[in-house]
Amino acid sequence: MHDLIDSPTDAATSARQTTALSLADRYAAVRARTERRVAALDPEDMVVQSMPDASPAKWHLAHTTWFFETFLLGPNVPGYEVFDSEFGYLFNSYYEAIGPRHPRPMRGLLTRPSIHQVMAYRHHVDRHMHAWLAGDVSADLEALVLLGFAHEEQHQELLVMDVQHLFAQSPLKPAFDPHWPAPAPGATGRFRAVSGGLVRIGAEDEPFAFDNEGPAHRVWLEPFEIADRLVTNGQWLAFMALGGYRRADLWLSDGWVQCQEDGWDAPLYWRHDGEAWSHMTPGGWRPVDPDAPVTHISYYEADAFARWAGARLPTEAEWEHAVRTRPDLQQVDDVAWQWTASAYSPYPGFQAADDAVGEYNGKFMIGQMVLRGGASVTPPGHSRPTYRNFYRPGQRWMFSGVRLARSAGSGSSGERLAFLRDTLAGLSASPKAFLPKYFYDGAGSALFEAICVTPEYYPTRTEAALLDDIAPTLAASIPDGAVLLELGSGASEKTRMLLDAAPWISAYVPVDISADALDGAVRRLREAYPALAVHPVVADFTQAIDVPKALAGRPVVAFFPGSTIGNFTHDEAAALLRFVRERLGPSAHFIVGADQVKDVNVLLAAYDDAGGVTAAFNRNVLVRINRELGADFVSEAFEHRAIWNAERERIEMHLVSREAQEVTLAGQRFAFAAGESIHTENSHKFTPESFARLAEAGGWRIEREWISPAPAFGVFMLRAI
């Protein structure tokens, strides 16, 4: 069995060796591989059908044999006698031209013929096939034999899918193969640019291709970007934590209906035991590895995730062109089939054959979506860049994953230049450091929201509870018709407490550096508060917080929750407070959240959670630098570390190099010694006294303060001095 679980190099070697064999030897190799694939199964395992879409292992063994008997031996071997005249009815799949067949949902009721009879059937057909293949086989019949090989290889993959689904229903949690290797964790991916233009798509002069892969034709593509790796379980966990399965705005209408009706809240086979996620694999139930690619998701889920991630699914033409032209794409055909945005339909000029074999693909070109690539269960040599797999958009039991794409040219050149300048300066400094504002691209903002719901991260829950208690008191100080201006608004969740408590607020101005975060927050707020004027501002709030001209003259209340003030050094924080006072004028109010000094163990756990979400957030800045600035950081070569600096009363986040290495950015090389760190972020903690001194240095006085019970968090109402 284990020869089917090859590394990409071994699989390629196996494919080349198989191609070099005679037709008879190739037949023997394909048939033997199927039997090795079921070698560990008991007869009882091979009878049961777990759902209408799946088939028993015994049926797969018989149906692939039926194909060779029906299409090759019967028509071409004079005097050939079928093994059993009933088998044509029992093991036909969907070939209407051949005759009636046993209903698919009832295949699991076929206790007879026994597995021993089915194996005798296989060996009977094998003997006759070997004898026939020893003679002269015409080119047309050789093409049909090759189709039979590919057909059986498809069923080798289906067999694992179907048995895994069956075993997932068992409380005994059996394994298809206990030695099945886990997917190797991959490096965090980045988007790769792909040029557009008039490109060729489809099979042309391939040794073998299914009819649906042609005719080759040309399509026009606009330039685009495609991820060089698949979406990971860790990214999917963030999607789940942030309500991805509860937000109808992310889903296609039919997908949302199925999500609700079927109760989806995670990929197929995932289970939560109250502490951690595990999932069913061919090797049995195993912990979910955050760094491994996510599998067993539907098209609907893939599309919703892409929308949430600020990206999209590639079309099948984009996928094929990218694979042909970008050798640096990883996980192309050895992990999971990848959903595309393309409906399964005929290529221009496609004609299905007018015989029974013509039913193989053409009749299914409706209501299905195309997947490209290959999976860990795909036999060696079976996949190719032109291969078109297809399933209905709500199906999940296949090994299906996600590769993201997006339109080219996202992001302002001026913003990118500033990002590059600041990053080069940080890497050139001693010690090395990054500006934390660059954490908050779309993925970074999503990961931060995921941090906020981890068990260890107390600030969000504590501040939210405190704000809920004091919202009426805060509202009493907000003038009628006031403008609420929020710095670093993110998802704007806490904002709702003030909006609900003070419905007389006339306008809301969220300021955030992440356009992705703003887009989602603004859309949700406009739905929830249709009478509220929302004026989003994409900006670095340390540089620009002007109230839009349309709101000039109204009283302004600034809101700065989340203890983001603690991310700045004391000098920077005082400068920011002075900047806000100058911009908003002497009559402005300023509501600021500030975390308080507390037990060191509580602090360290909050910034280094057991689930690794904060570590992923910290390393995501390297992913962004790679993607947007063209650096070559290997994010896994850096360890996330949180440190309490008692002298400065702050948590420091660092990325520590695991080994001596060099990184290139904009033609410059930066050396890292083993153990050398990049200081990525600070989170200063305060006492009421230290925060009062900071506020005064920035031109404000504390009008009122509220400190929560432990773990202590403070909210301060400031008035300009």
C-alpha positions in Angstrom: 0.0 0.0 0.0 2.7 2.5 0.9 4.1 2.7 -2.6 1.0 4.9 -3.3 2.1 7.5 -0.8 5.1 8.8 -2.7 7.1 12.0 -2.3 6.8 14.3 -5.4 10.2 13.2 -6.6 9.3 9.5 -6.1 6.0 10.0 -7.8 7.6 11.6 -10.8 10.1 8.7 -11.1 7.4 6.2 -10.7 5.4 7.9 -13.5 8.4 7.9 -15.8 9.1 4.2 -15.2 5.4 3.3 -15.7 5.3 5.2 -19.0 8.4 3.2 -20.2 6.7 -0.2 -19.6 4.8 -2.2 -22.2 1.1 -1.9 -22.3 0.7 -5.3 -20.6 3.1 -4.4 -17.9 1.4 -1.0 -17.3 -1.9 -2.9 -17.0 -0.4 -5.2 -14.4 1.0 -2.3 -12.4 -2.3 -0.3 -12.3 -4.3 -3.3 -11.3 -1.8 -4.4 -8.6 -1.8 -0.9 -7.2 -5.6 -1.1 -6.6 -5.3 -4.4 -4.8 -2.5 -3.1 -2.6 -4.7 -0.1 -1.8 -7.3 -2.4 -0.2 -4.8 -4.9 1.4 -5.3 -3.6 4.9 -9.1 -3.7 4.7 -11.2 -6.5 6.1 -14.1 -7.9 4.0 -16.6 -6.1 6.2 -14.9 -2.8 5.5 -15.4 -3.3 1.8 -19.2 -3.9 1.8 -20.6 -0.8 3.5 -21.7 2.4 1.8 -21.6 5.5 4.1 -23.6 7.9 1.8 -25.1 8.0 -1.7 -22.0 9.8 -3.1 -19.6 7.1 -1.9 -19.3 3.5 -3.0 -18.1 0.4 -1.2 -14.6 -0.7 -1.8 -15.8 -3.9 -3.2 -17.9 -2.1 -5.8 -14.8 -0.1 -6.9 -12.8 -3.3 -7.4 -15.6 -4.8 -9.5 -16.5 -1.7 -11.5 -13.0 -1.0 -12.7 -12.9 -4.7 -13.8 -16.3 -4.3 -15.5 -14.8 -1.4 -17.6 -12.1 -3.6 -19.1 -14.5 -6.5 -19.7 -17.2 -4.4 -21.2 -15.3 -2.0 -23.4 -12.2 -4.1 -24.4 -12.6 -7.9 -23.9 -16.2 -8.3 -24.9 -16.0 -6.4 -28.3 -12.5 -7.4 -29.2 -11.8 -11.0 -28.1 -13.6 -13.6 -30.2 -15.5 -16.1 -28.1 -14.9 -14.3 -24.8 -17.4 -15.3 -22.1 -18.3 -12.8 -19.4 -17.5 -13.9 -15.9 -21.0 -13.5 -14.7 -23.9 -12.1 -16.7 -25.4 -10.4 -13.7 -22.3 -8.3 -13.1 -23.1 -6.0 -16.0 -26.2 -4.8 -14.2 -24.5 -4.7 -10.7 -21.3 -2.8 -11.6 -22.3 -0.4 -14.4 -21.9 3.1 -13.0 -23.7 5.6 -15.3 -23.3 4.3 -18.9 -26.9 4.6 -20.2 -25.9 3.2 -23.6 -24.7 -0.1 -22.0 -28.0 -0.8 -20.3 -29.7 -0.6 -16.9 -27.8 -0.6 -13.7 -28.2 -1.1 -9.9 -29.1 2.2 -8.2 -26.1 4.0 -6.9 -27.5 4.8 -3.4 -28.1 1.0 -2.9 -24.6 -0.3 -3.7 -24.0 -0.8 0.0 -26.8 -3.4 0.1 -24.9 -5.8 -2.2 -23.6 -8.4 0.2 -23.4 -10.7 -2.7 -21.2 -11.3 -4.7 -18.7 -11.7 -1.9 -15.3 -10.1 -2.0 -13.8 -13.4 -2.9 -16.0 -13.6 -5.9 -15.1 -10.1 -6.9 -11.4 -10.9 -6.6 -12.0 -14.0 -8.7 -13.7 -11.7 -11.3 -10.7 -9.4 -11.3 -8.2 -12.2 -11.8 -10.4 -13.8 -14.6 -10.4 -10.5 -16.5 -6.7 -9.9 -15.8 -5.8 -13.2 -17.4 -7.8 -12.5 -20.5 -6.5 -8.9 -20.7 -2.8 -10.0 -20.5 -3.4 -12.6 -23.2 -5.1 -10.0 -25.5 -2.4 -7.3 -24.8 0.3 -9.7 -25.8 -0.9 -9.4 -29.3 -1.2 -6.5 -31.7 -3.3 -3.7 -30.3 -4.4 -1.0 -32.7 -3.8 2.7 -31.9 -7.6 3.3 -31.3 -7.8 0.4 -28.9 -4.6 1.4 -27.2 -6.2 4.8 -26.5 -9.1 2.9 -24.9 -6.7 0.8 -22.8 -5.1 4.1 -21.6 -8.5 5.4 -20.7 -9.1 2.3 -18.7 -5.8 2.9 -16.8 -6.8 6.5 -16.0 -10.3 5.3 -15.0 -8.9 2.8 -12.5 -6.5 5.4 -11.1 -9.5 7.7 -10.5 -11.1 4.9 -8.6 -7.9 4.3 -6.6 -8.3 7.9 -5.3 -12.1 7.6 -4.9 -11.6 4.4 -2.9 -9.5 6.2 -0.2 -12.0 9.0 -0.1 -14.9 6.7 0.3 -13.3 4.5 3.0 -12.1 7.5 4.9 -15.7 8.8 4.9 -16.9 5.4 6.1 -14.4 5.1 8.9 -15.1 8.7 10.0 -18.6 7.5 11.0 -17.2 4.8 13.3 -16.8 5.5 17.1 -13.8 3.2 16.9 -11.9 5.7 14.8 -10.2 3.1 12.5 -7.5 4.1 10.1 -7.3 3.3 6.4 -3.5 3.1 6.8 -2.0 3.9 10.3 1.3 4.7 8.6 -0.2 7.3 6.2 2.2 10.3 6.4 0.9 13.6 7.6 1.2 16.5 5.1 4.5 18.3 5.5 4.0 21.7 7.0 4.8 24.4 4.4 6.3 27.8 4.6 3.9 30.6 4.8 2.9 31.5 1.2 3.1 34.7 -0.8 1.5 36.0 -3.9 3.4 35.6 -7.2 2.8 37.9 -10.2 1.7 36.2 -13.4 1.6 38.1 -16.7 -1.6 38.1 -18.7 -2.2 38.2 -22.4 -3.3 35.6 -25.0 -2.3 32.2 -23.6 -2.9 28.6 -24.6 -5.0 26.4 -22.4 -5.9 22.7 -22.7 -4.2 19.4 -23.7 -2.2 19.3 -26.9 0.1 16.4 -27.8 -0.2 14.9 -24.4 0.6 11.1 -24.0 -2.8 10.8 -22.5 -5.6 13.3 -21.7 -9.3 13.0 -21.0 -11.6 14.3 -23.7 -12.7 17.2 -21.4 -9.1 18.6 -21.4 -9.3 19.7 -25.0 -9.4 21.0 -27.6 -6.5 23.3 -26.8 -7.5 26.9 -27.3 -6.4 30.4 -26.5 -7.9 32.7 -23.8 -7.2 36.3 -22.8 -6.0 36.8 -19.3 -5.5 40.1 -17.5 -2.3 40.1 -15.3 -3.0 38.6 -11.9 -1.3 37.3 -8.7 -1.6 33.8 -7.4 -0.5 32.3 -4.0 2.5 30.0 -4.2 1.1 27.7 -1.5 -2.3 26.5 -0.3 -4.3 28.0 2.5 -3.4 26.4 5.8 -5.4 25.1 8.8 -4.1 28.0 10.8 -5.6 30.5 8.4 -8.8 28.5 8.4 -8.9 28.6 12.2 -8.7 32.4 12.1 -11.6 32.4 9.6 -13.6 30.2 11.9 -12.7 32.3 15.0 -13.9 35.5 13.3 -17.3 34.1 12.4 -16.6 32.9 8.9 -19.3 30.3 9.2 -21.8 32.8 10.7 -21.4 35.7 8.3 -24.0 35.5 5.5 -22.3 38.4 3.7 -19.3 36.2 2.8 -21.3 33.4 1.2 -23.0 32.8 -2.1 -26.7 32.4 -1.6 -26.9 28.6 -2.2 -23.8 28.1 -0.1 -25.2 29.9 2.8 -28.4 27.8 2.6 -26.4 24.6 2.7 -24.1 25.9 5.4 -27.1 26.5 7.6 -29.0 23.4 6.7 -26.0 21.1 7.2 -24.7 22.9 10.3 -21.2 23.6 8.9 -18.9 25.2 11.4 -15.6 23.7 10.3 -14.2 21.6 7.4 -15.5 18.1 7.0 -14.0 15.6 9.5 -13.0 18.3 12.0 -14.0 17.7 15.6 -13.4 19.7 18.8 -13.1 17.9 22.1 -13.4 21.0 24.2 -9.7 21.7 24.1 -8.4 21.2 20.6 -9.3 20.4 17.1 -8.6 17.0 15.5 -9.6 15.6 12.1 -10.0 12.3 10.3 -7.2 11.4 7.9 -6.4 8.2 6.0 -4.1 7.6 9.0 -7.0 7.9 11.4 -7.9 10.8 13.8 -5.0 13.2 14.3 -4.6 16.7 15.7 -5.1 19.5 13.3 -1.7 20.9 12.3 -2.0 24.7 11.9 0.8 24.8 9.4 -0.6 22.1 7.1 -2.9 22.9 4.2 -6.6 22.7 4.9 -8.5 20.0 3.1 -12.0 18.6 2.7 -13.8 21.9 2.0 -16.5 22.7 -0.4 -16.4 25.3 -3.2 -18.8 27.4 -1.2 -16.4 27.4 1.8 -13.4 28.1 -0.4 -15.2 31.0 -2.0 -16.3 32.4 1.3 -12.8 32.2 2.7 -11.3 33.9 -0.3 -13.8 36.8 0.1 -13.0 37.0 3.8 -9.2 37.1 2.9 -9.7 39.9 0.5 -8.8 37.7 -2.4 -10.6 35.3 -4.8 -10.3 31.9 -6.4 -8.3 31.7 -9.6 -10.1 30.7 -12.8 -9.0 27.4 -14.2 -7.3 29.2 -17.1 -5.4 31.4 -14.6 -4.4 28.3 -12.6 -3.2 26.4 -15.7 -1.2 29.4 -17.1 0.3 30.0 -13.7 1.4 26.4 -13.2 3.0 26.4 -16.7 4.9 29.7 -16.3 5.7 29.8 -12.5 8.0 27.0 -11.5 8.1 28.4 -7.9 4.5 27.4 -7.2 4.4 24.8 -4.5 1.8 22.0 -3.6 0.5 21.9 -7.1 -0.6 18.3 -7.3 0.6 16.4 -4.2 -1.6 17.8 -1.3 -5.1 18.8 -2.3 -7.2 19.5 -5.4 -7.7 23.2 -5.7 -11.1 24.8 -6.3 -11.2 27.3 -9.2 -13.9 29.9 -10.0 -14.7 28.2 -13.2 -17.9 26.2 -13.9 -17.4 22.8 -15.5 -18.3 23.4 -19.1 -17.0 22.3 -22.6 -14.1 24.0 -24.2 -14.7 25.7 -27.6 -15.0 22.9 -30.2 -15.5 20.1 -27.7 -17.3 17.1 -29.1 -18.2 14.0 -27.0 -17.6 10.7 -28.7 -20.8 9.2 -30.1 -20.4 5.8 -28.4 -20.8 4.7 -24.8 -17.3 6.0 -23.8 -18.5 9.4 -24.9 -20.7 9.5 -21.7 -17.5 9.6 -19.6 -17.3 13.4 -19.2 -19.5 15.4 -21.5 -22.8 14.5 -19.8 -21.6 16.0 -16.5 -20.9 19.5 -17.8 -23.6 21.2 -15.8 -23.9 22.3 -12.1 -20.3 21.5 -11.2 -17.2 23.5 -10.5 -13.6 22.7 -11.7 -10.7 21.7 -9.4 -7.2 21.7 -10.7 -4.0 19.9 -9.5 -3.9 16.7 -7.6 -3.9 15.4 -4.0 -2.0 13.2 -1.7 -4.3 10.3 -2.7 -3.8 10.8 -6.4 -1.8 8.0 -8.0 1.7 8.9 -9.3 1.7 10.3 -12.8 -2.1 10.7 -12.9 -2.2 14.5 -12.8 -1.0 17.1 -15.3 -1.5 20.8 -15.7 -4.5 20.4 -18.1 -6.4 17.9 -15.9 -9.9 19.1 -15.1 -11.5 17.5 -12.0 -15.0 18.5 -11.1 -17.5 18.2 -8.3 -20.7 19.8 -7.2 -20.0 23.0 -5.2 -21.4 21.6 -1.9 -19.4 18.4 -1.8 -16.6 18.0 0.7 -15.4 14.4 1.1 -12.8 14.7 -1.6 -9.3 16.0 -0.8 -10.0 19.6 -1.8 -8.2 22.8 -0.8 -7.7 26.5 -1.7 -5.1 28.4 -3.6 -5.9 32.2 -3.6 -5.6 34.6 -6.4 -6.1 38.4 -6.8 -6.0 41.1 -9.4 -2.6 42.6 -10.1 -1.4 45.9 -8.9 -3.1 46.1 -5.5 -1.8 48.8 -3.2 -0.6 52.3 -3.7 2.9 52.8 -5.0 3.5 55.7 -2.5 2.4 53.5 0.4 4.6 50.6 -0.8 7.6 53.0 -1.1 7.1 54.1 2.5 6.7 50.5 3.6 10.0 49.7 1.8 11.8 52.7 3.3 10.7 51.9 6.8 11.5 48.2 6.5 15.0 48.9 5.1 15.6 51.3 7.9 14.5 48.8 10.5 16.7 46.0 9.2 19.7 48.4 9.0 19.2 49.5 12.7 21.0 47.9 15.6 19.1 46.2 17.1 16.8 45.4 14.2 13.2 46.6 14.5 9.9 46.9 12.5 7.2 49.5 12.8 4.1 47.7 14.2 1.7 49.6 11.9 2.7 47.3 9.1 1.3 44.3 10.9 -2.2 45.3 9.8 -2.7 44.1 6.2 -5.8 42.1 5.6 -4.4 38.9 7.0 -2.8 40.7 9.9 -6.0 42.4 10.9 -7.8 39.1 10.7 -5.2 37.4 12.9 -5.4 40.2 15.4 -9.1 39.8 15.6 -8.5 36.1 16.2 -6.0 36.9 19.0 -8.7 38.9 20.7 -10.8 35.7 21.1 -8.1 33.4 22.4 -8.5 32.3 26.0 -5.3 34.0 27.2 -5.9 37.4 25.7 -7.8 39.2 28.4 -7.6 42.9 27.2 -10.4 42.7 24.7 -12.9 40.9 27.0 -12.0 42.9 30.0 -12.2 46.3 28.2 -15.5 45.2 26.5 -17.0 44.3 29.8 -15.9 47.6 31.3 -17.2 49.6 28.4 -20.5 47.9 28.6 -20.8 48.9 32.3 -19.8 52.5 31.8 -21.3 53.2 28.4 -24.2 55.2 29.8 -21.8 57.4 31.8 -19.6 57.9 28.7 -22.6 58.7 26.6 -23.7 61.4 29.0 -20.5 63.4 28.1 -21.0 63.0 24.3 -22.8 66.2 22.9 -25.8 65.9 20.7 -24.9 65.6 17.0 -21.3 64.8 17.8 -18.9 63.1 15.5 -17.3 59.9 16.9 -13.7 59.6 15.4 -12.0 56.3 16.2 -8.2 55.8 15.8 -7.1 52.3 14.5 -10.7 51.2 14.2 -10.1 47.7 13.0 -13.4 45.7 13.1 -15.2 48.5 15.1 -16.8 46.1 17.5 -16.4 48.2 20.7 -17.7 51.2 18.8 -21.1 49.7 18.8 -21.3 50.1 22.6 -21.0 53.9 22.3 -23.3 54.0 19.2 -26.0 52.1 21.1 -25.6 54.2 24.3 -25.5 57.5 22.4 -27.9 57.3 19.4 -27.6 61.0 19.0 -24.1 60.6 17.5 -24.5 61.9 14.0 -21.5 60.5 12.2 -18.7 58.0 12.7 -15.2 58.4 11.2 -13.2 55.2 11.5 -9.5 55.7 10.7 -7.4 52.6 10.0 -4.3 51.8 7.9 -5.9 48.6 6.6 -8.4 49.1 3.8 -9.4 45.5 4.1 -10.4 45.9 7.8 -12.2 49.1 7.0 -14.2 47.7 4.2 -15.6 44.9 6.2 -16.3 47.0 9.3 -18.0 49.8 7.4 -20.2 47.4 5.5 -21.4 45.8 8.7 -22.0 49.1 10.5 -24.0 50.6 7.6 -26.3 47.5 7.8 -26.7 47.8 11.6 -27.0 51.6 11.7 -28.6 52.8 8.5 -29.2 56.3 9.8 -25.6 56.8 10.8 -23.3 58.7 8.4 -20.1 56.6 8.2 -17.0 58.2 6.6 -14.1 55.8 6.6 -10.6 57.1 6.3 -7.7 54.9 5.1 -4.7 56.5 6.8 -2.0 56.1 9.4 -3.6 57.9 12.3 -0.2 59.2 13.5 -0.1 61.2 10.3 -3.7 62.1 9.4 -6.8 62.3 11.5 -8.7 65.2 9.9 -12.4 65.1 10.2 -14.0 65.1 6.7 -15.0 68.6 5.5 -18.7 67.5 5.4 -18.6 67.2 9.2 -16.8 70.4 10.0 -18.2 72.4 12.9 -19.7 69.5 14.8 -18.3 68.5 18.2 -15.8 65.7 18.1 -15.2 62.8 20.5 -12.1 60.8 19.7 -12.1 57.1 20.7 -8.9 55.1 21.1 -9.7 51.7 22.7 -7.7 48.5 22.9 -4.7 49.9 24.7 -3.1 50.7 21.3 -1.6 53.7 23.0 0.7 51.1 24.7 2.3 50.2 21.4 4.1 53.5 21.3 7.1 54.5 23.4 6.3 57.1 26.0 7.8 59.9 23.9 5.8 58.7 20.8 2.6 58.3 22.8 3.0 61.9 24.2 3.6 63.2 20.7 0.5 61.4 19.4 -1.6 62.8 22.2 -0.4 66.3 21.3 -1.1 65.7 17.6 -4.7 64.6 18.4 -5.2 67.7 20.6 -3.9 70.0 17.9 -6.1 68.4 15.2 -9.3 68.2 17.1 -9.1 71.5 19.1 -9.5 72.5 22.7 -13.1 71.5 23.1 -12.6 67.8 22.1 -13.0 64.8 24.3 -10.8 61.8 24.1 -11.7 58.3 25.3 -8.6 56.2 25.7 -8.3 52.5 26.8 -5.0 51.6 28.6 -4.1 48.3 29.9 -2.7 48.2 33.5 0.4 46.6 35.0 -0.4 43.1 36.4 1.1 39.7 37.1 3.8 38.9 34.7 2.6 35.3 34.0 -0.8 36.7 32.9 0.9 39.2 30.6 3.2 36.6 29.0 0.4 34.2 28.3 -1.7 36.9 26.7 1.1 37.6 24.2 2.2 34.0 23.5 -1.1 32.0 23.4 -1.0 28.2 23.4 -2.7 28.1 20.0 0.0 30.0 18.3 -2.2 32.7 16.9 0.0 35.6 18.3 3.0 33.8 16.8 1.3 33.7 13.4 0.3 37.4 13.7 4.0 38.3 14.5 5.3 36.3 11.6 2.7 37.6 9.2 4.7 40.8 8.9 7.4 38.7 7.2 4.9 37.3 4.8 3.7 40.8 4.0 7.3 42.0 3.4 7.8 39.0 1.0 4.6 39.6 -0.8 4.6 43.3 -1.2 8.3 44.2 -1.2 9.8 41.0 -2.8 12.0 39.9 0.2 12.9 36.3 0.7 12.2 35.8 4.5 11.5 32.2 5.5 9.0 32.9 8.2 9.4 29.5 9.9 13.1 30.3 10.4 12.0 32.9 13.0 10.6 32.1 16.4 8.0 34.3 18.1 9.0 35.4 21.6 7.3 37.6 24.1 9.4 39.3 26.9 8.4 41.4 29.9 10.7 44.4 30.3 10.2 45.3 33.9 12.2 48.6 33.7 10.0 50.0 30.9 6.8 48.2 32.1 6.1 46.7 28.7 5.7 43.4 26.9 8.0 43.2 23.9 7.4 41.0 20.9 10.4 39.7 19.0 11.0 37.5 16.0 14.2 35.5 16.9 16.3 33.9 14.2 16.5 30.2 14.7 19.8 30.0 12.9 22.5 32.1 11.1 20.9 33.2 7.8 20.8 36.0 5.3 17.7 37.8 3.9 17.6 39.9 0.7 15.4 42.9 0.3 15.6 45.5 -2.6 19.0 44.2 -3.6 20.4 44.5 0.0 21.5 41.5 2.0 20.9 41.5 5.8 22.7 38.9 8.0 21.1 37.4 11.1 23.1 35.6 13.7 21.5 32.6 15.4 19.4 34.1 18.3 19.4 37.6 16.8 16.0 39.2 17.0 13.8 41.7 15.2 11.9 43.8 17.8 8.5 44.0 16.3 6.1 45.5 18.8 5.8 46.9 22.3 2.7 46.9 24.6 3.3 49.3 27.5 1.3 48.8 30.6 0.2 51.6 32.9 -0.9 52.5 36.4 -3.5 55.3 36.8 -0.6 57.6 38.0 1.7 56.8 35.0 -1.1 57.3 32.5 -2.0 60.7 34.1 1.6 61.8 33.6 1.5 60.7 30.0 -1.8 62.4 29.3 -0.5 65.7 30.8 2.6 65.5 28.7 0.3 65.3 25.6 -1.8 68.3 26.6 -4.7 66.5 28.3 -6.0 66.0 31.8 -8.0 63.0 33.1 -11.6 64.1 33.7 -12.7 60.7 34.8 -11.2 57.2 35.0 -12.6 53.6 35.4 -10.4 50.6 36.3 -11.8 47.1 35.9 -11.4 44.3 38.4 -8.5 42.0 37.8 -7.1 41.5 35.2 -7.1 45.3 35.5 -7.8 47.5 32.4 -8.4 51.2 32.4 -10.7 53.5 30.4 -9.9 57.3 30.7 -12.0 60.3 29.7 -9.6 63.1 28.7 -10.3 66.8 28.2 -7.8 69.1 26.5 -5.8 71.3 28.9 
